[in-house]
Amino acid sequence: MRILIRSILSIFSFLILTSTAFSQSGKISGKITDATGEPVPFVNVIVEGTNYGAATNVDGLYSIIGIPPGTYSIKASAIGFNSTRTTGIHVSIDLTTKIDIKMAEASVELKQEVVVVATRPLVTKDLTSSTSIIGKDDIAALPVTEFQEVLHLKAGYVGDNVRGGRTGEVVYAIDGVPMTDVYDGSTVVDVNANSIQELQFVSGAFNAEYGKALSGYINIATKDGDNTFTGNLTSYMGDNYSTHTDIFRDLNNFKPNNIFNVEGSLSGPIIPNYVYFYTDLRYIYFGGWERGLRVFNPWDITVNKGATVPLESRYTIDSTGNDKVVAMNWNKKEYGQGKITIKPIPELKVTLNYIVDDVRYQDYDQMFQLDPDGNFHKLREGNTNILGITHTLSNSTFYQANFSYFFKKYYQYVYQDLNDPRWVNSSLLSQQPTEVPTFYTGGQQNSYFKRITNTDGFKWDITSQVTQVHQIKAGVDFNQHHLGFDNVNLIQYLDLNKNGKWDPGEPEGNAIPQPTSPNGNPFVSEKMPSITDPNENLNIDVYERKPIEFSSYLQDKIELNELIINLGVRYDYFKSDGKLLVDPSDPNIYSPVKPENMALTMAQRLAKWYKDPTAKWKISPRLGVAFPITDRGVVHFSYGHFFQIPSFELLYQNPEYKFSQGTGNVGVAGNPDLAPQETISGEVGVQQAFSDIISVDLTGYFRDIRNLAGTRADEIVIFGGASKYSQYVNSDFGFVRGIVLTVTKRFSDSWSATLDYTLQAAKGNASDPNATRDYLISGKLPEIQLVRLNWDQSHTLNATFTYANSDMWGFSLIGSWGSGFPYTPTESVALSDLLTNSELKPSTFNIDLKAYKDFLFGTYRVSLFARIFNLLDTKNMVNVYDDSGVADFTEDMFLRRQAGQTKIVNTVDQYYANPTFYSEPRRIEFGASLFF
C-alpha cells in the first residue's frame, strides 16, 4: 500500500504543486411551505454553481449533505410555484444550516423569481460542544500574520495550552485529515493564513469521528478554485522598534528590511466545470528582536593565569569577532501549496492537496550573546500530500477515501557537515571567567541532531442521511508511521605535545591543559565517533521505529425539532514497535554488569535481553446534546472519554537503554509500553442572542486527567547498587475546571467586536513528564497532590474591535490581558515542598493594531496597510527570577552590584538583562495587497 500511495501522490505532485477534501463538509436543510404554511413536496433544491441538490419529501423537508465550508446560494423550484433563490448561506464544517423557504404560487406572482438574502444566525442550534468558527474574512480583518495567533484569542486557549492540558494534546487536521507530528505533537506543516477558507477550533467534548487528542481539535479547511480566475499578491516589510534598550539590543534603530514577506495566490479553472486549481506561495524572513554581538568566535581561547594574578588582569582572552550585531531568534520560511479538483462526472470528485513548508531558524540562548555563531541552527522541513476521492451514491449518501503521506524532517546543528574543520572541543564552553557572571567567550554546541517522521495513511468515511432525523457517519483510519532518529555527540580528541601545546602530529593526550591558541587554531578538535556499531557508543543514539495506529468510529446525529443529539463511539488500536527489558537491573546490552551476562556472546544476549510491548486499545463513548430554550437561546451539553498515545519521543527515548557509568541517577529511559493517556471531559453551556447583532456563549467545563506520562518515583537500581535510572510510566494526573464566556457583536453600523474570557484552575501533580525525576535528583520529594500547573492562568481576557468605513478604509484592534502564571519561589526549598508554583508572575497586557486603506482600479483592488504589534511597547514579564518574582531583579545581581565586581567581559547588569524574560517588544509592519 505504501508504494502505491506514494506513487500516485508523486505523479500528481509532479504535474502541479497544488482540491477540496470533502470530509470537511456541512449540511443545508429545511422545510419548504406555501403561502398558507402547508408543506410543498417534490421541490427541487440545488446549490448554485455546484452539483449538490435534493428534493423535498411529502412533508416538504429537504437535506443537502457533503457541502464544503463557504458561502452559497440555493434555488428552489417546483411546477406551479415561482422559483425562490436564497443567497448568503454560510456552511460550516459538521454543522447544519437551516434554511426554511416559503414559496408563492406562479399565478399570483406572474412567474417572477423571488430572491431572499439569508441572515446567518447568531446562535448555532446544533452545536453540542464548544466550537469557535473562524472564517477567512475574520482572519484577514485582524492584525495577525499566522493562523495560530487567531487561536490564541479564543476562550479556553491559554498560553500554548488548551483547557489546561499539556502541549501536544491538540490534533491539527488539514481538509479532514489529521496532520500532527506523532513524535512531539507539533504540526507537520503550518498552513498559511492566506490559504484558509475556514478554521474550526473544537475545545469541548468533540464527536467520535475525532480522536488522538485530549484537549482540542483544530479543523483547517483550505481554499479551492472554481470557474473564476482570482488571485492576490501581498508584500510587507518591518522591524521591531523599542525604547527598552536596556533589555533589547539595537532596537532603537528601525531597519525596515529586518522583516520581509512576499506571498501570492492564484485560483481558477484548468478545464471549466471539470478541473480547478488553487495555489499559494510565500517567502518570509523575520529578523527577530533578540540580538547578540559577535565579539568572539567559537575557536577563541581564554587563558586563566591563576588565582595569584589580580582579577582585572587574570585572563587573556582571544577576541576575533567583528563586533557586529547579529540576529539570534531569526527565521526564514518558504511555503508552497497547490490544490487540484477534478470532477469527471457529477457523482465523483478526485482531489490532491500538496503543501511544502521549509523553515530555517534559530532560538535565542542568553549565554551565546557574545559568541552567537556557537549556537544551534535549526531546520524544519515538512510536506503533506492528500489524495481524496469522494463518491456520491445518492442524494442522501456519499463516502470519502483519503490517501495521505506526510514527511517531516528536523535538524539541529552548528555546522551541517559533521567533518567541518571548524568544530571545536566542548571544553571551550566552560573556559570563560567564573569569578563574575560571564557569557561564553568561545566554544559551540557540540552535538548533531536529526529526526525524521513520515506517515502513510488511509482514511475512509461514509455519511448517510438515513432519515430526515438521523445522519449516520462511520469510518476507519489506518496509519503506518516511520520514525528515524540520530543524535551524535562529537568525540573530543586532544592532540597535545609533551609541553601541553596543541600539536596535530602527536598522539591523543589524556587531559586538557591550560588552553592556548597557537597560530589561531583551536587547542583541540572534534571528530565523528569512529566505531563500527553506533549502538555500542554512548555518544551516538540512533533508532528506527515503525509503529501503527488503527481507529474506527460510528456516530449518529439526531436532529429533532427541539433537540439535537450527537451520539457516538470510537475504537483506537496502537502497536508501538519498541523494545522492553527483560531484566531492568542490567539495561545496556553492549555493556552488561551482571557476571552471567558478561560471559554471553552478543547473539546470546539478543536472544534473552528484550521482550515486545503489548498492543494497546481503547473504546471511548461520546455524547453531545443541544436543545433550544427560546427561539434565540440554546443549551448544550457534552461528555466523553478521550485517549491519546503519549508523544513518541517518550516511548523511544534512549531505546537501547545505554547509561553512562557513575553514581546516583544516570538518566531516563523511554517506555514503548506506555498506555494511552486519558481525559474525561464534560461541559454544559448556553448560547443566547440578545438581539439581531449581539450574542453570548457561557460554558462551564471540567477535565479529569489520568495516566499522563511521567517519570517513576521508584528509580530502577542497576546491578551493583551504585547507579540507578528513571523510566517513563503512566503516573501523572490532573484536574481542570473552568468557565469560558464569549460575547459577539456582529458587524453592523460599520463595526464589530468580540470578547473572550476564560476563568480556569488547572492543577496536577506535575507540569512536565520529567518532573518527578528532577525532584528526586534535587533531593526533594515528588508531588503526590494537585498543585498549580505551569500554565495555570486564572484569568485570560481577549477582545477584538473592527471598524470598516464605506469609503474603504478601516482599522482593527486586539487587546489581551492575563493574570500571572505561577512559579516556584526559591524559598520553597527551605520551607516546604507544598510551595510548588505557589507564587504568581506579574500580569500581562498587550494591544495590537491594523489599519488599511483600499483603492479601486477597475476590477483590481489595492489595499495599503500597517500593523503594529505591542502598540504601547509594554514590557511584559513572561519569565521571572525565582528569588524575586520579577524579571529585572535578582538577589545575586544586587549582591554583586554592592560588591562592585570587576568587569572582565560584560557587566553584571548585562548578564541579568535577559530578553527571553519579556514578551516581544513593539513590531511595526507596513505593506500592500493587490486583489483581482
N, C-alpha and C positions, 0 to 999 in steps of 0.2 A: 504494500500500500504506500509506503514512504516514497519509493522510487516513482510510482505512478503520480502521486500528489505533486512531487517536486518537478517532474517532467512537464505536467500540464501547466503548473504555475510558471515555470521558466519560459515556456513558449509564449504565454500571454504577456509576461513581463518583458520579453524581448520585443514583442510587437509594439507595446506602448507602456510608458510608465503611467498608468492611471489606476459606478455601478452601484448601484444601490443594493445593499443587502437587505433582505426582506424580513428577517426575524425582528427587525426594529420597526414594528408597524402598529397602527392603531385601527380604530373602527368608527364608522359613521352609522348611526341607526336612528330610528324614529318612527313616527306614525303619520300617515297622510289621511286627512279628512276633507270633506267637502264643506260648503258654507254652513250647513246645518250641524256640523260636528260628527256626521256619520263617516265611518271608515270607507276609504276608496281602495278596492282590491285591484290587483294586476296593473299597478302603476310602474312604469319603467323609471328607475332612478339610476343615473350614471354620474360618475365623477368626470367632469370635463377634462379633456386632454390626457385621459388615461383609459385603460381597458377595464377599470373597476366599475361594477354596477350590480344591481339587484332589482327584483320586482317585489311589490308588496303582496302579502298574503291576504286571505279573506278578511282579516281583522285590520287591514291597512298598515301592517307593520313591515319594516324592511331592515336589513342589516347588510352593510358592506364591510368586509374584513380585509386585512392584509394591506392597508394603505400606509405607505411610508410617511413619516412626520413631515408636515408642511402645511401650507395654506391652499385651499382648493375651492372650487365652485361645483355644485351639483345641479343637475337638471332633472325635474320630474315631469313626465308626460304621460297622458292617457287619452284614449278616444273619448270625445265629449267634454274634455276639460282644456282650459288654457294651460300651456306649459308654464312651469314655475322654475325660475332659476334663483338659487341661493348662493351668494358669494361670501368670501371672507371666512370660510370654515377652517378652523385650525385643528389639525390632527396631531396628537402626541403619542409617544411610544406607550403601548399596552393600555391605553385609555380609550374610553368610548365618548365620542362627541354626539350629543343628542340634537338632532335637527327634525323638529316636527313641522309639517308643511300643510297649509290649508289651500286647497285648490278651488278655483272658480269655474263654473260651467261655461263652455265656449259660447253658448247662445247669449249669455249675459254680458260677457266681456269682449265679444266680437273677435275672438281668437287672438287677442294680444297677449304676448308673453309677460308674465309677472316677474319682476326682479325684486328679491329680498336680500338685504345685507345682514348676514348673521353677526350677532354680538357674542364674543367669547365669554362664557360665564365666569364670574369671579370665583365661584365655588365649584370644584370638580367633584361631582357626586359619586363617582366610582373609584375615588382614591382611598384605598383602605389602609395605607401606611404613609408615613411622612415622606413626601417626594417634592423636590424642587425641580421645576421645569424651566430651563434657560434656553431661550431661542437665540438665533443668530443676531437679531436686532438688539437684544439685550446686551450681548457681548460687545457689539460694535459701538453702542452708546456710552459705555462706561470707560473710565481711564484704566484700562488693563491691556496687557500685551500677550499674556498666556492664559489658557483656559483655567489653570489651577488657581489663578488669582480670583476668578469668579466664585469658585467653590469655597474659598476661604470666607466669603461674605455670607454664606448660608448658615442658618441656625443649626447647631449640632456639630459644625466643623470648627474645632478649637485647636489652634496651632496647626500641626500636621496630623491631627488625630480626629477620628470621627466618634462622637458619643463615648468618649473615654477609653476607646480601645487603643492598643499599641499600633505603631506604624506597621504597614504590611498586611493589615486586616481588611483592605479595600480592594475590590476587583474592578479593573478597568476593561470595559467591553467596547470594541470598535465595530460598529454596524452589526451588533448582535453576537460577536464572537469574543470571548474573554482573551485579553492580550496582556496578561500580567506575568512578569518575570518570576517564576516559581523559586528562584534562588533566594531573593530577598524581598519579594512583594512589590517591587517598583514597576514602573511602566516599561514596556518593551520599546515603544516609541512615544514621543509626546506629540499629539495631534496639534497641528497649527490651528490657532483660534479662527483664522480666516476660513478654514475648511469645514467648520462645524455648522450643521443645519440646526441641530437641537442637542442639548445636553441634559440628561436626566440624572439627578442625584437622589438615590433612594437610601435614606438613613434609618427608616423604620424596619419592621419585620417584612422583608421582601418575599415575593412569591416563590413557589417551589422551583420554578424554572431557573432561578438564580442561585448559584451555590459557590462554594470555595471561598466564602467571605464571612467574616464575623461582624464587621462594623458597618459596612456600606457597600453599595453597588453603584457604579457610575457608567451609564449608557451614553455613548457618544455616537450620534448619527451624523455621518459626514454628507456633504453636499454632493449632488449629482447633476448631470447635464440633462437638457431637454431639447426641444426643436428650435430654441432661440439661442443665438450666439450672445454670450455675456462674458464680461471679464472685469478685472480691476488690477490696478498697479499701485503699490504703496511703497513709499520710502520715507525714512525719518533718520535724524541724527540727534546727538545729545551728549550729555555728560552729567556727572554729579557735581553739585556746587554747594559748598557748605562753609560756614564761618567757624565751624568747630575744628580748627586746625591743630588744636592740642591733642585731638584723637585721630583725625583723618589727615594723612599726608597729602599735600599738594592738591587739595580740593578747592582752594580759593582762586584757582587758575582754570577757568572754564575752557575746555577743549572740545568743540562740537563734534569732532570726529572720533571721540572716545567710544561713542555708540554709533553704529551704522547698521541700518536694516534696509533691505530691499526685498519685496515679495510681490508675487502676482499670481492671478488665477485666470483660467480661460475654460469655458464650457460651451457645449453646443452639440449639434448633430454631426455624425460622420455619414450616416445614411438616414435621412429624415424618417421618423416614425419607427425605425428599426434599430439603429445603433447610435448611442450617445457617448460623450466623453466629458470628463471633468479632470482638470489638472491644476496643481498648486505647487509653486516653488518658492523657497525662501532662503535667504542668507542673512545672518545677523552676527555681528561682532559686538560683544559687550565688554568694555574695558574694566569694569568693576570700580569699586571705591576703596578697597583695601590694598594699599600700595606699600612697597618696600623701597629700599635704597641699595643699589649694588655697590657696596663698599668692599665686600670680599667675594672671592670666587671659591668654589668648593675645594680647590687644591691649595689654598693659602694655609700657611703653617703658623701656629702660635707657640712660642718658646717661653717656658717658665724658668727663670734664672734661680729660683729658690726663695725660701721664706726669709733668708737673711738679707735679701735685697729689698729696699723700700718699695712699697706697693706701687707708687707712681712710676717707677722705672723697672718693675719686676718682670715685665713681659715685653718680648719682641714679637710684633705681630705683622705678618705679611698682609699687604692690602693691595691687591692687583685689580680691584674693581674700578669701574669708570664713574662711580658716584651718580649714575642716572636713576631717576625714579622709574620703578618697574611695577607693572600691574601684577597683583598676586591673587586675585579672585576673578580672573577673566574667563570668558568662554566664547567659543566660536561655533556656530551651528549652521549646518547645511541640511535643508529639508526638501523632500520631494514627494508628491502624492499624485497618483493617477487612478482614475476610475473609468471603466468601460461598462456600459449596459447594453446588452444585446436582446432584442425581442423578436425572435424569428417568427413566432406565432403568438396570438393574443394570450394563450394559456401558459406560455413558457418564457422565463427570463433567465438569462445567464449573465453573471456579473463577475468582474475582477476588480479588487481594490488592492493597490500596491502602495506602500509607504516606506520611505527610507529616511532615516534620521541619524545624522552624523554629528556628534558633539565632542569637541575637544576643549578641555577646561583645566583650571587649577583651583584648589581650595587653599585659602589663606592659612598660614602657620606662623604664629607670632615669633617663634624662635628663629625663623629664617628671614626676619625682616631686613637684615643687612647682608644676608647671603641667599638672595632669592632664587638663584639658579640651582640650589641644592635641594629644593622642594620637589615633590612628586608632580609630574604631569599626568593627566588622566584623559582617557579616550573612551567614549561610549558610542558604539555603532549598533543600530537596530534596523531591521527591515521586516515588514509584515506583508504577507500575501494571503488574500482571502478569495477563494473561488466559490461563488454562490450559485445555486440552481433553485429556482422557485417554479413549482408546477401547480397550477390551479386546476383542481379536479372538478370543481363545480362552483357555483356562486357562494356556497357555504363552506367549502373545504379546500385547503391548499397545504402543501408541505414545502419545506426548505431543506436543502442539503448544503452544508458549507464545508469545503475542504480548506484547511488553513495550514500555513507554515510560517513560523516566525523565528528569527535569529537575532540574538543579542550578544555582542562582544564587549568586554570591558578590559581595559589595560590600565596599569598604574606603574610608572617608572620615572626615573630621572633621565636616562638615555635609552632610546629604543633598542639599540644594538647591545646585546649582552657582552660583546667583545670590544666595546668602545674603550679606547685607552684613557678616557677621562674619569673612569670610575676610580674613586679613592677609598682608603680604608675608613671604616665606620668610626674608628677611634678619633677621627678629626671632629666628630660631633661633640666630643667631650673635652676639647682642648682649650675652650675659652676660659677666661679668668673666672674663678669661682668665689673669690673674696667679696665680690659685689655682683648683683644681678646683671647678667650679660647675655646678649644674643649670641648666636653661633657666629664664630669668626672663621668659618671654613667647614668643609665636610658636606655630606649629602645623605639623603635617604638611600640605604644600600640593600634594597630588595626590588624584585621584579615580579609583578603580579599580573596574571591573566586568567580570565574565566570566560567561558562561552556557554550560553544556554540556547538550545534550539528545540522547537516543539513541532511535531506533526499532529494535526488534529482533524477529527471528523465530527461534525455536529449535525444531527437530523431532528427536525421538529415538524409536527403536524398540528394544524389548527382547524377546528371544525365548529361552526355554529350549528350544533346539533338541533337545537330548537331556538325559538326567539329568546328563551330564558337562559339556556345552557350553552356556554362556549367552552369546549373541551380542548385542552392543549397537552401534548405529550412529546417527549423527546429523549434522545440519548446523546451522550458526549464522550468521545474517547480521545485521550492524549498520550502520546509517547514522547517523553522528554529525554534529552541528551545533555548532560552537564559535563563540561570539561573544565578542569581547574589546574593551574600551575602557579605555585608560589615559590620563588627562588630567593634565598638569602645568600648573597655572594660571599664566597670563602675569601678570607684575608690571608694573603701571602706577605711575609715580611722579608724583604731582600736586603740584608744588612751585612756590613763587613765587621771585622773584629772590633773596630772602634765605634760601632753603633751608628755608622753612617749608611745612608742609602746607597746600595750598590747592586744593580740588577745582575751582576755576574756571580755573586756569592750565593751559597745555599740558603734555604729558608731558615730564619732565626727562630728563637723561642720566646722572645719578649720584645715589647715595644719600648725602644729607648726614648730619650728626650728627643722630640721631633725636630728635624731640621729641614731646610728646603734647598738642597743643592741644585744648582742650575735651574731653579724654578720648578723642579719636579716634585710630585708627592713623595713622601718618605716611604710609603708602602703603596701597593696596588691591589685591586680587586680582580678576581677571576671567577669564571664559572666553575662550579664543582666538577671535578674530572673523575667521575665514577661510572661504573658500568650500569648499575641498577639504581636509579634515583630514589627508589623507595627505601634503600638502606641508609640514606643520608638524612640527618635531621635538618639540613639546610634546604632541602627540597621537599615540597609537598605536592604530589601530583595524583589526580584521580579522574576517572570517568565513571559516570553512573547513568543508568537508563531506566528510571522509574516510570511507571504507567499509572494513569488515572482513568476511571470509568464512572459515569454517573447516568442516572435516568430519573425521570420525573413524570408525574401525572397531576394535572390540576384542572379545576372546573371554576369558571367564572359564572356565577349565578346572578342574573340581573332581573330582579323583580321590580314591581312598580315603586315600592318604598324600601327596598333592601337590596344591597349588592354584597355578595359573598365571594371571596377568593379562597378556595379550599384546595389544598394540595399536599403531596407527599413526595419526598426526594430520597434517592438511594445513591450513596457515594462509596467507591471502592478505590483503594490505593495499595500499590506494591512498590516498596522503596528501592530494591536492588542495592542493598548495603551489606555490611559485614558486622556481626556481633561477636564478641569474645566469648569463648567457652570458659576461660579462666581469667577473669578481670585482674587478678593479682599479678599476672605475668603478661603485660599487654603487648610488648614490642616483639613481633615475630622475628625481627632481624637481630635483636639483641636480648635474648631471654635471660632471666635472672635466676630461675629455678634450676638447680643442678640437673634434674632429669630432663629438662627441656634443652639445656645447653648441648647435651650429647646427641641430640637428634639432627638428622640432615634437614635441609630446607624442605624437601619433599615430604618428609615425615611430619614436620611442623605444620605444613599447609593442610595435611590430612586431618589434623586434630585441633587446629588453632581457632577456626571460625565456625559460626553457625549462621543460618539465614534468619532474618527477622520475619515475623508473621505478617500476612496481608491484613489490612485494616478496612473495615466497612462500617457505615453508619446509616441509619434511617432517620430522617428529620421531617416531622409534620409542620405544616404552615397553615395559618388561618388569618384571614383579614375580613373585616365586616365594615360596611358603611351604610348608614341609613339616614334619610333626611328627617329633620325635626321641624323645619319650615321650608317654604319654597326657596329660601336663601341660606339655610343652615343645614349642615351635615355633621353627624357624629361618626367617628371612625375608630375602630379597634383592631389591633393586630397582635399576634402571638406566634412565636415559632422557636424551633431548635435549629441552631446553625453550627456547622462544623467546618474546620479548615485545617489542613495539614500544616504543621509549622514550616517556616521558611526552610528551604532545603539546605541552606548554609549551616543550620543547626543539626541537620541529620548527618551531614558528611564532613563536618569539621574534624581534622586530624584523623582521616579514615583508616590509616594504618596503625593508629594508637602508638605513635612514636613519641616518647618523652625523654627529655634530657636527664642526665644524671644529676642528682642533687638531693637536698633535704627539703622537707615541707611540701607544699602543693606545687607541683611541677607543670601543671597545665590542665586543659579541659578537652574532653573528647566528645565528638558528636554522638548521636544515637539514632541509627536508622530504624529503630523500633519504637520511635515516639508515636503515641496515639494522637488522633485528631484533637485539636483544641475545640472547646465547646463554649457556646454562649446561648443562654436562654433569654430571649428578648421579648418585651411586651410594651405596648403603648396604648393610650387612649387619648383622643383629642377631638376637637370640634373646629369646623370651618364655618364662619359666619360672615355674610355680606351685609354691611350696614346701609349700603346704598348701591347705586349702579357703578360706583367707582372705588369704593373702599371695602376691603375685606380683612378679616383677622383669622389666623390659624393658631390655636393654642393646643399644645400637646404635652402630656406628661409621659415619661418613659422610665423603664428600668432595664438593666442588663446584669444578669447573673453569670459571671465568667468563671469557667472551670478548666482544669487540665492545660493551662498555658505552659509553654516550655520554660523551664528554669534549670538551675544547677542544683544537684542534690546536696542536702545538708550533711549526709553521711559520706565523707570522702572515701574513695577506694584506696586502700593501702597496698602498695606494691610490695611484693615478697622481699623480706629483709627489714621492713618497717621504717626505713629512713625517709622514704618519699611516698607521696600519695597524689592522687589526681581527682578531678571532678568530672562529672558527665551530665549531659542534659537529660532531664526527665520531665514528665508532666506533673510539675509540682506547684506552679504558681496559680493564683486565683485573685478574683477581684469582684467588686460590685459597684455599679454605676447607676445613679438616678439623676433625673433632671427634668426641666421644663423648658420648652422652646416656644417662642412667640414670634410670629411673623405678621406684620401689618403691611398691606399693599395698597397704594393709591394708584389706580390705573391712570394711564395718560389721558388727560383732558385739560382744557384751558391752558394748553402749552406746557404742562409739566406733569411729572410722575415722581413717585417716591416709594421707597421700601424701608422697612426696619426689621432687623432680625436680632433677637435677643436669646441668649442661652444662659440658663441658671443650672449649674451642674455640680455634682460631687462625684469624683472618680477616685475610688480607693482600691488598693490591692496590697498584696504582700511584697511586690517587687515591681519596679518600673522597667527593669532590664533582665533578660534571661540569665545574665552573669552575676546578678546582684548577690545571690546567696554565697557564691564563691568569693566574691570581693569582700563580703563581710567576714568570712572565715579567715581569709588571708590577713586582713587588718586586725584580727583578734577580737572582732565583735560577734555577737550572736545574731544569726539571721532573723528577719522578721517572721513572726508566726501570727500576726494580726493584720488587720487592714490599716494602712497608712495612706496619706495622700500620695497619689502618683505624680510624676514629674510634670505631667500636662494637665493637672487638675486646676483649671482656671474657673473660679466660681462664677464670675460674671463676664460675659462676652457680648458686646453690642456692635452691630454694623448697620450703617444707614447709607442709603443712596438717594440722590436727588438729580433729576434730569429735566432740563429746560430746552425746548426746541421752538424757535420762533418761526413764523410762517415765511419770514424773509430769508430762510435757510441759514440761520446761524443758531448756535446754542451752546450749552455747556452742561457738564455733569460733575457731581462731587461724590466721593466716597469718604465717609467718616467712620473710624474704628476706635473703639475703646475697650480695654480689657483690664480686669483686676490682675494682681500679680500672681505669677506661677510660684509654686512652693520651692524651697531649697532647704538643705540641712545645715544649720549653723554649726560652726566649729565647736561651740561649747557643748554640743550634744555628746561628744566623745567623753567629756569629763562628767557630764551629768547623768545621762540615761540614753539607752537605745530607743526610748519611746519618742525622742525628739526628731526622728527621721522626717524630713520635709515638714518641719513644724513652723517654719517662718515663711514669709512671703516676699518676693521681689517687688520692686515698685510697679505700679500700674503703667500701662502704655496708652498712647493716644496718637492718632495719625489722620491726616486729611490728604486726599489725592484729588486732582482737578484735571478735567479735559475741556477744552474749548475748541470750537470749529466754526468755519465759515465756508459755505458752498457757493459755487458758481456754475451756471448752466451755459453750455456752448452747443446748441442743437441737441443731439442725443447723448452728448457727453456731460458728465458732472465731475467737477473738480472740487475737492474738499481740502482746505488748508486747516491744519490742526496743531495744537500744542498740548502737551501733557506735562504736569508737574506732580511727581510723587513725593510724599512727605513735604507738602506745600510750606509748612511752617518750620521746616528743618528741626523738628523735635528730636531731642537726643534721648530716645527711649532706651532704657537699660534692660536688655534681654538676658544677660548673664551678670552675676554678681560675685564678689569675693565672700567666701563663707564666714569670715570673721566680722564683716561689716554690714552685709546685706545690700551693698551698693557697688556700682562698677568703677567708681572713681576714687575709692579709698580702701586701703587695707592696712592693718596694723604693722605689717612688715615694712611697707613703704614709709609710714610715719616714723618708725624707729630708725630707719636708715637715713631719713632726712635729718632727724635730730642728731645723729652721729656725724653728719657731714661727710659721708663717704666719698672717697676719691673717684672721679670719673675716669674709667680706663677706655671703654668703648662707647658706652651710652650712659645717660643719666638714669637715676632711679625712677624719675617721673616718666621717662620714655619707656622704660621697661614695663611699667604697670599700666600704661595707657594702651589698652588692648581694644582695637576696633571691633573685634568679634563680640565684645560685651555690649554692643549697641546695635540698634536697628539701622537699616540703610539710611544715610543722610539724603538731603534733597537731591532729586534727579529731575532734570529738565530735558524734554524731547520735543522736537518740532519737525513737521513733515507735511507731506501732501499725498492725496489719493486721487486716482483717476478711475471713474466708473463708466462703463459703456455696455 
